[in-house]
Amino acid sequence: MKKNITNPIESISSSVNEYTNSKNKIEDSNNIVKKLNSLQNKQIEIEILVESFEQMIKDLKLYMLDLKKYYCRKRKN
């Protein structure tokens, strides 16, 4: 059971921690999503968790890009 549940959750946690500690989240988000994709398996709970983290990272990336654009426009004015 540990192999099927705990190990994937530990891997997800490690990937998410890597992302949150990253200095360059916009560029690193693609790498983290790829790592999370590799963790998906036939266990529906783990798959749902991975998909949720993937969506969160994608949303954060879009938000950061929007903020960056906003501040770039602000500086020009």
Biopython code that builds the backbone (N, CA, C, O; Angstrom):
import numpy as np
from Bio.PDB.StructureBuilder import StructureBuilder

atoms = [
    (1, "MET", "N", (0.820, -1.191, 0.000)),
    (1, "MET", "CA", (0.000, 0.000, 0.000)),
    (1, "MET", "C", (0.868, 1.261, 0.000)),
    (1, "MET", "O", (0.553, 2.230, -0.691)),
    (2, "LYS", "N", (1.941, 1.252, 0.760)),
    (2, "LYS", "CA", (2.830, 2.419, 0.813)),
    (2, "LYS", "C", (3.306, 2.795, -0.584)),
    (2, "LYS", "O", (3.326, 3.970, -0.952)),
    (3, "LYS", "N", (3.682, 1.802, -1.341)),
    (3, "LYS", "CA", (4.183, 2.049, -2.687)),
    (3, "LYS", "C", (3.125, 2.717, -3.561)),
    (3, "LYS", "O", (3.443, 3.601, -4.356)),
    (4, "ASN", "N", (1.886, 2.302, -3.418)),
    (4, "ASN", "CA", (0.821, 2.790, -4.289)),
    (4, "ASN", "C", (0.242, 4.140, -3.878)),
    (4, "ASN", "O", (-0.301, 4.857, -4.719)),
    (5, "ILE", "N", (0.346, 4.494, -2.615)),
    (5, "ILE", "CA", (-0.280, 5.732, -2.148)),
    (5, "ILE", "C", (0.753, 6.722, -1.625)),
    (5, "ILE", "O", (0.819, 7.861, -2.088)),
    (6, "THR", "N", (1.553, 6.289, -0.666)),
    (6, "THR", "CA", (2.482, 7.202, -0.010)),
    (6, "THR", "C", (3.573, 7.704, -0.956)),
    (6, "THR", "O", (3.866, 8.900, -0.975)),
    (7, "ASN", "N", (4.164, 6.829, -1.724)),
    (7, "ASN", "CA", (5.243, 7.256, -2.621)),
    (7, "ASN", "C", (4.771, 8.297, -3.640)),
    (7, "ASN", "O", (5.459, 9.300, -3.834)),
    (8, "PRO", "N", (3.625, 8.097, -4.296)),
    (8, "PRO", "CA", (3.169, 9.146, -5.221)),
    (8, "PRO", "C", (2.886, 10.472, -4.524)),
    (8, "PRO", "O", (3.177, 11.536, -5.071)),
    (9, "ILE", "N", (2.326, 10.415, -3.331)),
    (9, "ILE", "CA", (2.042, 11.652, -2.602)),
    (9, "ILE", "C", (3.343, 12.338, -2.208)),
    (9, "ILE", "O", (3.436, 13.564, -2.280)),
    (10, "GLU", "N", (4.341, 11.579, -1.797)),
    (10, "GLU", "CA", (5.644, 12.160, -1.471)),
    (10, "GLU", "C", (6.275, 12.785, -2.713)),
    (10, "GLU", "O", (6.902, 13.841, -2.619)),
    (11, "SER", "N", (6.122, 12.159, -3.852)),
    (11, "SER", "CA", (6.668, 12.705, -5.104)),
    (11, "SER", "C", (5.949, 13.990, -5.492)),
    (11, "SER", "O", (6.582, 14.942, -5.949)),
    (12, "ILE", "N", (4.640, 14.023, -5.317)),
    (12, "ILE", "CA", (3.869, 15.230, -5.604)),
    (12, "ILE", "C", (4.321, 16.348, -4.675)),
    (12, "ILE", "O", (4.547, 17.476, -5.111)),
    (13, "SER", "N", (4.449, 16.033, -3.415)),
    (13, "SER", "CA", (4.886, 17.021, -2.428)),
    (13, "SER", "C", (6.265, 17.569, -2.783)),
    (13, "SER", "O", (6.496, 18.776, -2.710)),
    (14, "SER", "N", (7.154, 16.703, -3.157)),
    (14, "SER", "CA", (8.503, 17.125, -3.544)),
    (14, "SER", "C", (8.469, 18.052, -4.760)),
    (14, "SER", "O", (9.163, 19.067, -4.793)),
    (15, "SER", "N", (7.666, 17.701, -5.747)),
    (15, "SER", "CA", (7.548, 18.532, -6.949)),
    (15, "SER", "C", (6.956, 19.896, -6.633)),
    (15, "SER", "O", (7.428, 20.915, -7.138)),
    (16, "VAL", "N", (5.941, 19.918, -5.812)),
    (16, "VAL", "CA", (5.312, 21.187, -5.448)),
    (16, "VAL", "C", (6.273, 22.042, -4.617)),
    (16, "VAL", "O", (6.337, 23.257, -4.804)),
    (17, "ASN", "N", (7.012, 21.422, -3.711)),
    (17, "ASN", "CA", (8.008, 22.171, -2.943)),
    (17, "ASN", "C", (9.094, 22.738, -3.845)),
    (17, "ASN", "O", (9.537, 23.871, -3.659)),
    (18, "GLU", "N", (9.512, 21.960, -4.804)),
    (18, "GLU", "CA", (10.513, 22.429, -5.761)),
    (18, "GLU", "C", (9.998, 23.671, -6.492)),
    (18, "GLU", "O", (10.731, 24.641, -6.681)),
    (19, "TYR", "N", (8.748, 23.627, -6.891)),
    (19, "TYR", "CA", (8.152, 24.760, -7.587)),
    (19, "TYR", "C", (8.047, 25.988, -6.683)),
    (19, "TYR", "O", (8.387, 27.095, -7.099)),
    (20, "THR", "N", (7.582, 25.798, -5.456)),
    (20, "THR", "CA", (7.401, 26.944, -4.561)),
    (20, "THR", "C", (8.732, 27.567, -4.161)),
    (20, "THR", "O", (8.781, 28.756, -3.847)),
    (21, "ASN", "N", (9.804, 26.795, -4.165)),
    (21, "ASN", "CA", (11.124, 27.327, -3.820)),
    (21, "ASN", "C", (11.884, 27.856, -5.029)),
    (21, "ASN", "O", (12.978, 28.402, -4.886)),
    (22, "SER", "N", (11.323, 27.700, -6.187)),
    (22, "SER", "CA", (11.972, 28.141, -7.415)),
    (22, "SER", "C", (12.043, 29.666, -7.479)),
    (22, "SER", "O", (11.131, 30.364, -7.039)),
    (23, "LYS", "N", (13.133, 30.158, -8.029)),
    (23, "LYS", "CA", (13.295, 31.601, -8.218)),
    (23, "LYS", "C", (12.611, 32.078, -9.497)),
    (23, "LYS", "O", (12.259, 33.251, -9.622)),
    (24, "ASN", "N", (12.431, 31.180, -10.424)),
    (24, "ASN", "CA", (11.906, 31.542, -11.735)),
    (24, "ASN", "C", (10.658, 30.719, -12.030)),
    (24, "ASN", "O", (10.676, 29.837, -12.889)),
    (25, "LYS", "N", (9.591, 31.007, -11.326)),
    (25, "LYS", "CA", (8.386, 30.178, -11.390)),
    (25, "LYS", "C", (7.738, 30.125, -12.766)),
    (25, "LYS", "O", (7.187, 29.093, -13.147)),
    (26, "ILE", "N", (7.795, 31.204, -13.505)),
    (26, "ILE", "CA", (7.143, 31.207, -14.817)),
    (26, "ILE", "C", (7.784, 30.160, -15.724)),
    (26, "ILE", "O", (7.082, 29.348, -16.327)),
    (27, "GLU", "N", (9.101, 30.176, -15.823)),
    (27, "GLU", "CA", (9.783, 29.210, -16.687)),
    (27, "GLU", "C", (9.763, 27.797, -16.100)),
    (27, "GLU", "O", (9.642, 26.818, -16.836)),
    (28, "ASP", "N", (9.880, 27.696, -14.793)),
    (28, "ASP", "CA", (9.927, 26.380, -14.153)),
    (28, "ASP", "C", (8.574, 25.687, -14.100)),
    (28, "ASP", "O", (8.516, 24.480, -13.864)),
    (29, "SER", "N", (7.498, 26.411, -14.311)),
    (29, "SER", "CA", (6.173, 25.793, -14.214)),
    (29, "SER", "C", (5.996, 24.666, -15.226)),
    (29, "SER", "O", (5.359, 23.660, -14.913)),
    (30, "ASN", "N", (6.539, 24.808, -16.415)),
    (30, "ASN", "CA", (6.410, 23.745, -17.420)),
    (30, "ASN", "C", (7.102, 22.463, -16.961)),
    (30, "ASN", "O", (6.583, 21.366, -17.169)),
    (31, "ASN", "N", (8.264, 22.600, -16.341)),
    (31, "ASN", "CA", (8.986, 21.422, -15.861)),
    (31, "ASN", "C", (8.223, 20.716, -14.750)),
    (31, "ASN", "O", (8.175, 19.487, -14.704)),
    (32, "ILE", "N", (7.636, 21.485, -13.868)),
    (32, "ILE", "CA", (6.893, 20.887, -12.761)),
    (32, "ILE", "C", (5.650, 20.167, -13.284)),
    (32, "ILE", "O", (5.329, 19.074, -12.818)),
    (33, "VAL", "N", (4.956, 20.761, -14.236)),
    (33, "VAL", "CA", (3.771, 20.098, -14.811)),
    (33, "VAL", "C", (4.180, 18.780, -15.465)),
    (33, "VAL", "O", (3.458, 17.789, -15.350)),
    (34, "LYS", "N", (5.316, 18.750, -16.144)),
    (34, "LYS", "CA", (5.791, 17.499, -16.746)),
    (34, "LYS", "C", (6.063, 16.445, -15.679)),
    (34, "LYS", "O", (5.709, 15.278, -15.846)),
    (35, "LYS", "N", (6.692, 16.859, -14.586)),
    (35, "LYS", "CA", (6.959, 15.910, -13.503)),
    (35, "LYS", "C", (5.655, 15.384, -12.912)),
    (35, "LYS", "O", (5.523, 14.190, -12.643)),
    (36, "LEU", "N", (4.709, 16.269, -12.715)),
    (36, "LEU", "CA", (3.427, 15.843, -12.169)),
    (36, "LEU", "C", (2.712, 14.895, -13.126)),
    (36, "LEU", "O", (2.091, 13.926, -12.690)),
    (37, "ASN", "N", (2.794, 15.166, -14.408)),
    (37, "ASN", "CA", (2.180, 14.265, -15.399)),
    (37, "ASN", "C", (2.743, 12.856, -15.277)),
    (37, "ASN", "O", (2.015, 11.873, -15.416)),
    (38, "SER", "N", (4.029, 12.767, -15.020)),
    (38, "SER", "CA", (4.658, 11.445, -14.926)),
    (38, "SER", "C", (4.188, 10.666, -13.698)),
    (38, "SER", "O", (4.370, 9.451, -13.633)),
    (39, "LEU", "N", (3.590, 11.348, -12.730)),
    (39, "LEU", "CA", (3.136, 10.684, -11.505)),
    (39, "LEU", "C", (1.731, 10.108, -11.614)),
    (39, "LEU", "O", (1.307, 9.328, -10.760)),
    (40, "GLN", "N", (1.023, 10.484, -12.644)),
    (40, "GLN", "CA", (-0.352, 9.992, -12.771)),
    (40, "GLN", "C", (-0.348, 8.478, -12.964)),
    (40, "GLN", "O", (0.494, 7.921, -13.670)),
    (41, "ASN", "N", (-1.286, 7.851, -12.334)),
    (41, "ASN", "CA", (-1.413, 6.404, -12.477)),
    (41, "ASN", "C", (-2.884, 6.014, -12.446)),
    (41, "ASN", "O", (-3.757, 6.870, -12.587)),
    (42, "LYS", "N", (-3.152, 4.775, -12.268)),
    (42, "LYS", "CA", (-4.532, 4.289, -12.325)),
    (42, "LYS", "C", (-5.324, 4.553, -11.049)),
    (42, "LYS", "O", (-6.531, 4.313, -11.018)),
    (43, "GLN", "N", (-4.688, 5.029, -10.024)),
    (43, "GLN", "CA", (-5.417, 5.337, -8.786)),
    (43, "GLN", "C", (-6.072, 6.703, -8.938)),
    (43, "GLN", "O", (-5.393, 7.723, -9.061)),
    (44, "ILE", "N", (-7.354, 6.708, -8.927)),
    (44, "ILE", "CA", (-8.114, 7.912, -9.232)),
    (44, "ILE", "C", (-7.832, 9.049, -8.243)),
    (44, "ILE", "O", (-7.810, 10.212, -8.646)),
    (45, "GLU", "N", (-7.620, 8.744, -6.974)),
    (45, "GLU", "CA", (-7.372, 9.795, -5.991)),
    (45, "GLU", "C", (-6.060, 10.526, -6.283)),
    (45, "GLU", "O", (-5.991, 11.754, -6.225)),
    (46, "ILE", "N", (-5.047, 9.765, -6.592)),
    (46, "ILE", "CA", (-3.743, 10.359, -6.900)),
    (46, "ILE", "C", (-3.847, 11.160, -8.195)),
    (46, "ILE", "O", (-3.290, 12.253, -8.293)),
    (47, "GLU", "N", (-4.538, 10.635, -9.165)),
    (47, "GLU", "CA", (-4.700, 11.338, -10.433)),
    (47, "GLU", "C", (-5.425, 12.668, -10.233)),
    (47, "GLU", "O", (-5.038, 13.676, -10.824)),
    (48, "ILE", "N", (-6.454, 12.680, -9.422)),
    (48, "ILE", "CA", (-7.190, 13.914, -9.144)),
    (48, "ILE", "C", (-6.289, 14.919, -8.438)),
    (48, "ILE", "O", (-6.316, 16.109, -8.752)),
    (49, "LEU", "N", (-5.502, 14.449, -7.499)),
    (49, "LEU", "CA", (-4.577, 15.330, -6.784)),
    (49, "LEU", "C", (-3.548, 15.931, -7.738)),
    (49, "LEU", "O", (-3.278, 17.132, -7.692)),
    (50, "VAL", "N", (-2.987, 15.111, -8.586)),
    (50, "VAL", "CA", (-2.005, 15.592, -9.563)),
    (50, "VAL", "C", (-2.642, 16.612, -10.496)),
    (50, "VAL", "O", (-2.055, 17.662, -10.756)),
    (51, "GLU", "N", (-3.817, 16.321, -10.995)),
    (51, "GLU", "CA", (-4.497, 17.250, -11.902)),
    (51, "GLU", "C", (-4.795, 18.581, -11.214)),
    (51, "GLU", "O", (-4.708, 19.639, -11.837)),
    (52, "SER", "N", (-5.138, 18.528, -9.954)),
    (52, "SER", "CA", (-5.411, 19.759, -9.203)),
    (52, "SER", "C", (-4.158, 20.613, -9.067)),
    (52, "SER", "O", (-4.205, 21.829, -9.255)),
    (53, "PHE", "N", (-3.047, 19.980, -8.745)),
    (53, "PHE", "CA", (-1.792, 20.726, -8.646)),
    (53, "PHE", "C", (-1.365, 21.278, -10.011)),
    (53, "PHE", "O", (-0.877, 22.405, -10.102)),
    (54, "GLU", "N", (-1.546, 20.499, -11.045)),
    (54, "GLU", "CA", (-1.213, 20.980, -12.383)),
    (54, "GLU", "C", (-2.019, 22.222, -12.732)),
    (54, "GLU", "O", (-1.473, 23.201, -13.239)),
    (55, "GLN", "N", (-3.304, 22.180, -12.463)),
    (55, "GLN", "CA", (-4.159, 23.331, -12.765)),
    (55, "GLN", "C", (-3.762, 24.545, -11.935)),
    (55, "GLN", "O", (-3.739, 25.669, -12.437)),
    (56, "MET", "N", (-3.455, 24.315, -10.681)),
    (56, "MET", "CA", (-3.031, 25.412, -9.815)),
    (56, "MET", "C", (-1.761, 26.068, -10.359)),
    (56, "MET", "O", (-1.660, 27.294, -10.382)),
    (57, "ILE", "N", (-0.806, 25.268, -10.792)),
    (57, "ILE", "CA", (0.449, 25.811, -11.317)),
    (57, "ILE", "C", (0.203, 26.558, -12.622)),
    (57, "ILE", "O", (0.785, 27.621, -12.839)),
    (58, "LYS", "N", (-0.636, 26.028, -13.481)),
    (58, "LYS", "CA", (-0.968, 26.723, -14.725)),
    (58, "LYS", "C", (-1.651, 28.058, -14.438)),
    (58, "LYS", "O", (-1.342, 29.067, -15.072)),
    (59, "ASP", "N", (-2.573, 28.061, -13.490)),
    (59, "ASP", "CA", (-3.259, 29.298, -13.121)),
    (59, "ASP", "C", (-2.289, 30.319, -12.537)),
    (59, "ASP", "O", (-2.361, 31.507, -12.850)),
    (60, "LEU", "N", (-1.391, 29.851, -11.694)),
    (60, "LEU", "CA", (-0.384, 30.756, -11.116)),
    (60, "LEU", "C", (0.527, 31.338, -12.191)),
    (60, "LEU", "O", (0.890, 32.513, -12.141)),
    (61, "LYS", "N", (0.884, 30.521, -13.145)),
    (61, "LYS", "CA", (1.737, 31.002, -14.235)),
    (61, "LYS", "C", (1.029, 32.109, -15.009)),
    (61, "LYS", "O", (1.629, 33.144, -15.298)),
    (62, "LEU", "N", (-0.232, 31.899, -15.345)),
    (62, "LEU", "CA", (-0.988, 32.926, -16.062)),
    (62, "LEU", "C", (-1.119, 34.201, -15.231)),
    (62, "LEU", "O", (-0.993, 35.309, -15.752)),
    (63, "TYR", "N", (-1.368, 34.033, -13.961)),
    (63, "TYR", "CA", (-1.482, 35.176, -13.068)),
    (63, "TYR", "C", (-0.168, 35.964, -13.016)),
    (63, "TYR", "O", (-0.168, 37.193, -13.095)),
    (64, "MET", "N", (0.940, 35.250, -12.882)),
    (64, "MET", "CA", (2.244, 35.922, -12.835)),
    (64, "MET", "C", (2.558, 36.629, -14.148)),
    (64, "MET", "O", (3.108, 37.731, -14.147)),
    (65, "LEU", "N", (2.214, 36.007, -15.256)),
    (65, "LEU", "CA", (2.434, 36.649, -16.552)),
    (65, "LEU", "C", (1.587, 37.912, -16.693)),
    (65, "LEU", "O", (2.060, 38.936, -17.187)),
    (66, "ASP", "N", (0.335, 37.828, -16.255)),
    (66, "ASP", "CA", (-0.535, 39.001, -16.293)),
    (66, "ASP", "C", (0.011, 40.127, -15.416)),
    (66, "ASP", "O", (-0.003, 41.292, -15.813)),
    (67, "LEU", "N", (0.484, 39.781, -14.241)),
    (67, "LEU", "CA", (1.074, 40.789, -13.354)),
    (67, "LEU", "C", (2.304, 41.427, -13.982)),
    (67, "LEU", "O", (2.505, 42.639, -13.904)),
    (68, "LYS", "N", (3.103, 40.608, -14.591)),
    (68, "LYS", "CA", (4.311, 41.111, -15.249)),
    (68, "LYS", "C", (3.943, 42.101, -16.363)),
    (68, "LYS", "O", (4.550, 43.166, -16.474)),
    (69, "LYS", "N", (2.961, 41.750, -17.175)),
    (69, "LYS", "CA", (2.495, 42.645, -18.238)),
    (69, "LYS", "C", (1.950, 43.941, -17.657)),
    (69, "LYS", "O", (2.225, 45.028, -18.166)),
    (70, "TYR", "N", (1.191, 43.815, -16.608)),
    (70, "TYR", "CA", (0.597, 44.994, -15.969)),
    (70, "TYR", "C", (1.685, 45.952, -15.486)),
    (70, "TYR", "O", (1.626, 47.153, -15.753)),
    (71, "TYR", "N", (2.667, 45.419, -14.781)),
    (71, "TYR", "CA", (3.722, 46.284, -14.256)),
    (71, "TYR", "C", (4.610, 46.849, -15.355)),
    (71, "TYR", "O", (5.144, 47.948, -15.209)),
    (72, "CYS", "N", (4.772, 46.135, -16.426)),
    (72, "CYS", "CA", (5.534, 46.662, -17.570)),
    (72, "CYS", "C", (4.795, 47.852, -18.185)),
    (72, "CYS", "O", (5.410, 48.857, -18.539)),
    (73, "ARG", "N", (3.467, 47.728, -18.309)),
    (73, "ARG", "CA", (2.665, 48.849, -18.835)),
    (73, "ARG", "C", (2.686, 50.036, -17.882)),
    (73, "ARG", "O", (2.736, 51.188, -18.315)),
    (74, "LYS", "N", (2.649, 49.756, -16.597)),
    (74, "LYS", "CA", (2.670, 50.814, -15.591)),
    (74, "LYS", "C", (3.979, 51.611, -15.659)),
    (74, "LYS", "O", (3.973, 52.834, -15.518)),
    (75, "ARG", "N", (5.068, 50.929, -15.870)),
    (75, "ARG", "CA", (6.379, 51.583, -15.941)),
    (75, "ARG", "C", (6.483, 52.501, -17.155)),
    (75, "ARG", "O", (7.143, 53.539, -17.103)),
    (76, "LYS", "N", (5.832, 52.114, -18.236)),
    (76, "LYS", "CA", (5.885, 52.913, -19.455)),
    (76, "LYS", "C", (5.109, 54.209, -19.314)),
    (76, "LYS", "O", (5.425, 55.199, -19.973)),
    (77, "ASN", "N", (4.103, 54.209, -18.466)),
    (77, "ASN", "CA", (3.249, 55.385, -18.292)),
    (77, "ASN", "C", (3.800, 56.329, -17.278)),
    (77, "ASN", "O", (3.199, 57.371, -17.013)),
]
sb = StructureBuilder()
sb.init_structure("model")
sb.init_model(0)
sb.init_chain("A")
sb.init_seg("    ")
for serial, (resi, resn, name, xyz) in enumerate(atoms, 1):
    if name == "N":
        sb.init_residue(resn, " ", resi, " ")
    sb.init_atom(name, np.array(xyz, "f"), 0.0, 1.0, " ", f" {name:<3s}", serial, name[0])
structure = sb.get_structure()
